[in-house]
């Protein structure tokens, strides 16, 4: 493969960092590789239900964004739950608390799916509070202190507050040892995809040479959602007169904002030009927080997950 061909190669394969490992999603399969407590790498593989027959609503531009986002979020939570389960050692030394016994009696083997569902619902609820209710309430408070503001200016202030909350949240979580470790696996995931796209052999030494920043990252996607929400709420003239009506209208606009952001992130993943570099730049900057330089052990997990999802037909995962 020539240098020119290497630079032009873009893959549809994407991934996610999980607890002590990496999940990769190819065109037909998903795989998760985890570093186990004994030092070995454990690999899970799944055939994707849609596979070669993706439903129309997950392929149609501007419609597919919200559906693919929800599917990715569900898959991500399932993998996080499974990864956490793998790290638990059954040494029998710790006695279960009364609450743990109640959960075990009530749900038995179904406990992990139940906890995953509850945590996902809690996560969505927390996101709505942080990025919908709080920014709007802060803007109303600012307006009480400074006097009435222009609607467009209020939209901009609200958007900047959302972005500040997002950056602050990611920066604070990066201080937690477990999250910091996950951010290293996030870097390993990006480096492995970059190595694969370059045409280099997937070895730890080769992967370590590549960048840990990728334009088609979930971090960049979230930033685009927050930024585009400023434009959409301005275009649709979402009212500021009624706080609850505004919140409700913004929730209804989530599919619109997500659809636009999804197309933008796909464009950035497929093309490398001055336009995509400009709107990808803020997301790539934030990835300096959500990714860290991995070690070879972490890269080995990312490579194992990547190799498991690369299709036999070398063209199937290309843009």
N, C-alpha and C positions, 0 to 999 in steps of 0.2 A: 504494500500500500504506500503510495507516494505521500509526501508531506502535505500536499494540497488536499488530497482525499482525506487525510487524517483530520485536518482542520474543518472540513465540511461535514464530518460525520456527527449526527445528532441522534440520540437514542430516546425512545419513549419510556424506557425503564426509569422508575423513580423509587424512592425509598423513605425510610423513617428510622430514626434512632429509637431504640427501646432500652429497657433496663439490661445492662451488660450485653448489648448486642445490636444488631441491625436487621431491619425488615426491608426486603426488596420486592417490588411488584413489576413483573414483566407483562408482555401482551397476553400470555396464557396461564402463567403460574405466579404464585407468591411464595416467598421463602423467608424464613427468619433464622438467623444464626446467633446463638448465644454462647458466651464464655461461661462455663459452668463452674461451681465452687471448686471442683477438683482440677480445674485448668483445661479441661477438654472443651471442644466446640460441639454443641448440639444443634442440629439443623432440622427444622420443620419445613415441609413443602406442602402446598395446596394447589389444586387446579382451580383456576378462577371460574366461577359459575357462568359468567357471561362469555369469557374466552373469546372464541372466534365470532360469536353471534352477540355483539353488543347491541342492547336495545336502542331504538331510534332517539329516545330522549337523552341518552348518554353520548350521542354523537352529534346532535344538532347544535351548531354554534349558538351561543347565548342562552340556550335552554339547558345544555349539558352541564354548565358550571355548578349550579346548585345541587344537582343529583350526584355528580362525581365528588363534590365536596362532602356531602353527607356519607356516601359510600366510603370515602377515604377516612373520614372521621370514625366511622364504625369499625372499619378494618384496623385502624390505628389503636383504638381502645382495646379491641380483642387481643391484638399482639402485645400491648403493654401488660394486659392482665396475664396472658400466657407467659410472658417473660418474667414477670414478678413471681409467678407460681414456680417457675423453674429454679429460682434462687432460694426457695424455701427448702430447708433440710429437715427431714423427719427423724430427728434424733430422740424424740420422746421424752426429753428432759423437762420441757416447759409444760406446765399444766394449763389447760384452757380456762379462760375466765368464764364467769357465768354467762356473759353476753355472747362469747364465742361458742359456748355449749348450746345456747338457745338458737343461734344461727345454724349450727351444725344439725341440731335436731329438726329445725324447721325446713331447711333447704337441702341438707345433705350434699351430694355431689354437684348440685345446681348452684351452690353458693357463689362460685366465681362468676358465672354469667349474670347472676343477680347483682353482685357488687359492681360488675362492669357497667351494667345498665344504670344503676343508681349513680355511680360516679360520672357517667356520661351526661345524665340529666342534670346533675349538680354543676358540671362544667359548663354546660350550655346556659344554665340559669345564671351562673356567676358572670359569664361573658356578657349576657344581656344587661345585667346590673352595671357592670364596669364600663361597657362601651355604648350603652343606650341611655339608661336612666341617669347615671352619674354625670356624664358630660353635659346633658341637657340641663340638669339641676344646677351645675356649676355656672353655666352661662346665664341662667336666670338670676342667680345670686350676684354675678358680676354686674348684670344690668340694673339690679336694685341699688348697687353701690355707685354706679357711674351714670345712670340715666339710660333712657331708651337707646338701643343700638340698631344700626341698619341690619336687615335680615341676612344679607349676604355676609356681612362681617361676623354675625353671630354663627353662621354656618361654618365659617373659616375657624373661628375660635373653638367651636365645638370639635371640629376635626383635629385641630392641633392638640386639644386636650386628650382625645382618644389616642393619638399617636404617642403623646407623652406617657400616658398610662401604660401603653403596650411596651414602650422602651424601658420604662421604669420597672415594670413587672419582670421582663426578661432579664434585666440587669440584677435585680434582687434575687431571682431564682438561681442565677448563675453562681451565687455565693454559697449555695447549698451543695455539699460534697456529692450527693447522689445525682443531682441535676448537672453539676459540673462534669461529672463522668459521662452522663448521657450526651452532653454537648460535644464531648470528645468523639463519641461514636457517631454523632451527627457529622462531624468533620470527616470521619473515616468514610461515611456513606458518600459524601460529596466527592472526596478525592478518588474513590473507587469508580464512580460514574465518570468523572473527568478522565481518568486513565483509560477506561473502556472506550470512551468517545474519541480519544486520541489515537486509538489503534495499538497502544502498547500492551504487552502481555500483562495479565493481572497477577503481579507478584507484589509482596509488601514493599520491596525496594522501589519498584516503578510507581506504585500508588503514592508513596510518600512524597514523590517529586511534584505531584500535581496540586492544584489549588483546592482549598477547602470551601470556596465560595461558588455557588451555582445559581444562575438566574431563575431556574424553575424550582425554587425552594418554597416550602410552606411559609417560612418567615417573610419572604418577599411577597407571597400571595396575601398574607394578612395585612401587610403594609398597604398594598394596592387596594384592598377592600376598604381600609380606613380612609385612604386618600380619595378614592372614587366616590365614597359616600358623601363627601363634601360637595362634589359636582352634582351628583344625582339629587340630593336634597335641595340644592339651589335651583336646578332645572325644573323640578316638580313642585317648587314653592311649598314645601312642607311647612304648615303653619306653626308659629311660635305662640299663638294666642291661647291655645289649649294644650297644656303640658301632656296630659294623657293621650289626647288625640294625636299629638305629634309623635309620641313614642309608638303608638299603635300603627300609624302610617309608615314609620321608619321600619318597623318589623315587617310590614307587607312589602317594603322595597328591598329587603334583604336578597331575594332571588335575582332582582335586577342588578344590584350592586355586585353580587357574587358572580353572575353571568358575565358581566363586563370584565371584572378582575381576572376571571378564569381565562378568557380569550387573550387578555394582555399577557398573562404569565405563559401561556402556550406560545404566543408570538415571540416572547423573549427566549423561550427554550429552543425555538426552531430557527430563529434568525439572529445574527450578530451584526448589527449596524449601529450607526450613530443614534437613531431613534430608540432602538431597544436598550441601548446602553444608558441613555438618559433616564428613562423611566425605571430601569432596573437598578440604578445606582443607589438610591436610598435603601432598598431592600438588601442589597449586597453589603452595604455599610452595617446594617443591623445584624447581619450574619456574623459580624465580628464578635457579637455577644453570644449568639445562639450556636456557634460552632467554635471548637477549639482544636488545636493541633493534636491528632491522635498518636498513640504509640503503635508499634508493629502488631502487638497482640490484638488491639482493637481493629486494625486494618484487616487482619486475617479473618475476623468475623464478617466484615463487610464484603470481602472477596468471596467467602464461602456462600453468602446469601446471593451475591451477584451471579456467580457461576450457575447457581441452581435455577435461575429464571431466564437466562439467555436462551432464546429459542433456537431450535436446530436449524430453522431457516434463518440465515443471517440477515435477511432483509425485513423480517416481520416486525422488528422493534425499531426500525428506522423511520424518521419522519418522511 
